[in-house]
Amino acid sequence: MESKRRLGRLLAVKSLYPERIGAAPPLEAFKNLIEQEEYPEESLEFAKRLVEKVSEHLNEIDELVKGVIKNWQWDRVSAMDKAILGIAVVEFLYFPENPPKVVINEAIEIANEYSTEKSGIFINGLLDRIAREKGFL
């Protein structure tokens, strides 16, 4: 069974992904997602806070990630990876109670399960660089 935090992160990623492909605003996607199934209240609250923070600070988050990408172009990063990176970066910046190593590990695990074969390695490298440059690690 997934932890309540992991489930919250996953719900947030699934809510942010539609915006990255031009399909639906994150809060609308979140509402549609949670109507389909029952989730623990703690997971829902955490997911909603993540979605709201990413939505509020999307440009800042994207610019931070773009600043550490080496040998790759932002527009070639998959929509799912952008959603996963957004959650992790917002946790670094606005959820200091969440240990950076846990945030990175969760992002890698979600990427390994829901994105491409190489996404976990890619996300690990970017998040590690951001965490070190910003003094979170």
C-alpha positions as CSV (number, residue, x, y, z in Angstrom):
1,M,0.0,0.0,0.0
2,E,1.2,3.5,-0.9
3,S,1.8,6.0,1.8
4,K,-0.6,8.9,2.1
5,R,2.1,11.3,1.1
6,R,3.1,9.2,-2.0
7,L,-0.6,9.0,-3.0
8,G,-0.9,12.8,-2.5
9,R,2.1,13.3,-4.8
10,L,0.7,10.9,-7.4
11,L,-2.6,12.7,-7.4
12,A,-0.9,16.0,-7.8
13,V,1.2,14.7,-10.7
14,K,-1.9,13.3,-12.4
15,S,-3.6,16.7,-11.9
16,L,-0.7,18.7,-13.3
17,Y,0.0,16.5,-16.3
18,P,-3.2,17.6,-18.2
19,E,-2.1,21.2,-18.1
20,R,1.3,20.2,-19.5
21,I,-0.4,18.7,-22.6
22,G,-2.9,21.6,-22.9
23,A,-5.9,19.5,-21.8
24,A,-7.2,21.0,-18.5
25,P,-6.2,23.4,-15.8
26,P,-4.7,21.6,-12.7
27,L,-7.5,22.3,-10.2
28,E,-10.1,21.2,-12.7
29,A,-8.1,18.0,-13.4
30,F,-7.8,17.4,-9.7
31,K,-11.5,17.7,-9.1
32,N,-12.3,15.3,-11.9
33,L,-9.7,12.8,-10.6
34,I,-10.9,12.7,-7.1
35,E,-14.6,12.3,-8.2
36,Q,-13.6,8.9,-9.6
37,E,-12.5,7.2,-6.4
38,E,-12.3,7.6,-2.6
39,Y,-9.0,8.7,-1.3
40,P,-7.7,9.4,2.3
41,E,-8.4,12.9,3.4
42,E,-4.7,13.5,4.2
43,S,-3.7,12.5,0.7
44,L,-6.3,14.8,-0.8
45,E,-5.2,17.8,1.3
46,F,-1.5,17.2,0.5
47,A,-2.2,16.8,-3.2
48,K,-4.4,20.0,-3.3
49,R,-1.7,22.0,-1.6
50,L,0.9,20.8,-4.0
51,V,-1.3,21.5,-7.1
52,E,-2.1,25.0,-5.8
53,K,1.6,25.8,-5.1
54,V,2.8,24.5,-8.4
55,S,0.1,26.5,-10.2
56,E,1.0,29.6,-8.3
57,H,4.7,29.3,-9.0
58,L,4.8,27.5,-12.3
59,N,7.1,30.0,-14.1
60,E,9.5,30.1,-11.2
61,I,9.7,26.3,-11.0
62,D,10.1,25.9,-14.8
63,E,12.9,28.5,-14.9
64,L,14.7,26.8,-12.0
65,V,14.6,23.5,-13.8
66,K,15.6,25.0,-17.1
67,G,18.6,26.5,-15.4
68,V,20.1,23.1,-14.5
69,I,19.3,21.2,-17.6
70,K,22.5,20.3,-19.5
71,N,22.6,18.9,-23.0
72,W,18.8,18.8,-23.3
73,Q,16.1,21.2,-24.3
74,W,13.1,22.1,-22.1
75,D,10.6,21.5,-24.9
76,R,11.9,18.0,-25.3
77,V,11.2,17.1,-21.6
78,S,8.1,15.0,-21.4
79,A,4.9,16.4,-20.0
80,M,4.9,13.7,-17.3
81,D,8.5,14.5,-16.3
82,K,7.6,18.2,-16.1
83,A,4.7,17.4,-13.8
84,I,6.9,15.2,-11.6
85,L,9.7,17.9,-11.5
86,G,7.2,20.5,-10.6
87,I,6.0,18.6,-7.6
88,A,9.5,18.0,-6.3
89,V,10.7,21.5,-6.8
90,V,7.7,23.0,-5.1
91,E,8.4,20.7,-2.2
92,F,12.0,21.9,-2.0
93,L,10.9,25.6,-2.1
94,Y,7.7,25.6,-0.1
95,F,7.5,22.5,2.0
96,P,10.7,22.6,4.1
97,E,9.3,20.0,6.5
98,N,9.7,17.4,3.7
99,P,13.2,16.0,3.6
100,P,14.9,16.7,0.2
101,K,16.2,13.1,-0.1
102,V,12.7,11.8,0.4
103,V,11.3,14.2,-2.1
104,I,13.9,13.1,-4.7
105,N,13.3,9.4,-4.0
106,E,9.6,9.8,-4.3
107,A,10.0,11.7,-7.6
108,I,12.3,9.0,-9.0
109,E,9.9,6.2,-8.0
110,I,6.9,8.0,-9.5
111,A,8.9,8.6,-12.7
112,N,10.0,5.0,-12.9
113,E,6.4,3.8,-12.6
114,Y,4.6,6.4,-14.7
115,S,7.1,7.9,-17.2
116,T,9.8,6.7,-19.6
117,E,12.5,4.1,-19.0
118,K,15.1,6.8,-18.5
119,S,13.0,9.4,-16.6
120,G,14.1,8.3,-13.1
121,I,17.7,8.8,-13.9
122,F,17.0,12.1,-15.7
123,I,14.8,13.4,-12.8
124,N,17.3,12.3,-10.2
125,G,20.1,14.2,-11.9
126,L,18.1,17.4,-12.2
127,L,16.7,17.3,-8.7
128,D,20.0,16.5,-7.2
129,R,21.6,19.5,-9.0
130,I,18.8,21.8,-7.9
131,A,18.9,20.6,-4.3
132,R,22.7,21.1,-4.1
133,E,22.8,24.5,-5.9
134,K,20.0,25.8,-3.7
135,G,21.5,24.4,-0.5
136,F,18.7,21.9,0.3
137,L,21.3,19.0,0.4
